[in-house]
Amino acid sequence: MAELIRNAKSASDWTQNELAAYNITVEYQDATTFFGTHTLPQPVTVNPVVLTATGPQLMTESAVDDFAVLLLRALRYNTRGRVLRTRKDIPLVICGENRHAKTDVCIVDQNEILLLVQEDKQHMDNSDPEPQLIAEAIAVFAANNRTRRQTSNLTPLDSKIMAGITMKGTAPIFYKIKVTAALVTSIGGGAYPQEATTVYAHIPNIPRPNRRWSEGMKPLDNRQVILSCYEAFKQFVN
C-alpha cells in the first residue's frame, strides 16, 4: 500500500483508494462492542413532525441536511452552548497543498467541531460518504488543534476520537474516527503512515434490514432502534 499514488484531493474527492494510501481501514462492530454497553438506552420521544417532514426516498441534499439538523436538535445534541452548522468549510493540507473539507452538518462548541454528518450522495454522483467523512474528521482534528493553540492557548492534542455519522436519507451509520497528529502530518506531506489507523463503525441492527434499511426511520421499529443508537452515541460527542 505504501506504493499507492497519493494526490492532493479535497475531502469530497476521497475514495477508498485514499484510505488505503494512508493506511486507514474501517471495521464494523455490533452495538455492544461499538457503544460499550449490552443494552442501548431507551429512545427519547421525538415529535413525529420531525420524523415525517422529509421522507427517505429521493431526498435532496438540502432536505437531508435539514432533517439532520432538526433531528440532532430534537435529540438535544446541541446543549451546553453547542451550535449546529451546515456547509462549514475547513482547510485540509494534503501532499503539501491546500485543499478543503466541507461538512454537510456539524456541531461546534467554542470554535471546536465535535460531530460531523456526511450525506450519502451515491444516488446523485456515485461518491462514497465513508472516506469523505474520514477526510473531514482529519481536517477537523487539525483545525481544532490550531484553534486550541492560537485562540484558546491550550496544548494541541496528540489524538482524538472524532464522532461522525453518514446518512442515506434518514438511515444513519455511526463512526468513531481516531485521528492522530502523526496521521495529519503524514497526509500533509503525502507520506504513507507507518502506524495503521482503524476507524470503527456501526450500522443499527434494525428488523429485516435487507427489506427496510432504505426506509430509514419511517417504520416505528426501525425508528426505536435508530433513536436508541443516537442516544448511546452522545457519549462520543465531547
Secondary structure, 3 states (H helix, E strand, C coil): CCCCCCCCCCHHHCCHHHHHHCCEEEEECCHHHHHCCCCCCCCCCCCHHHHHCCCCCCCCHHHHHHHHHHHHHHCCCCCCCCEEEECCEEEEEECCEEEEEECCEEEEECCEEEEEEEECCHHHHCCCHHHHHHHHHHHHHHHHHHHHHHCCCCCCCCEEEEEEEEEECCEEEEEEEEEEHHHHHHHHHCCCCCCCEEEEEECCCCCCHHHHHHHCCCCHHHHHHHHHHHHHHHHHCC
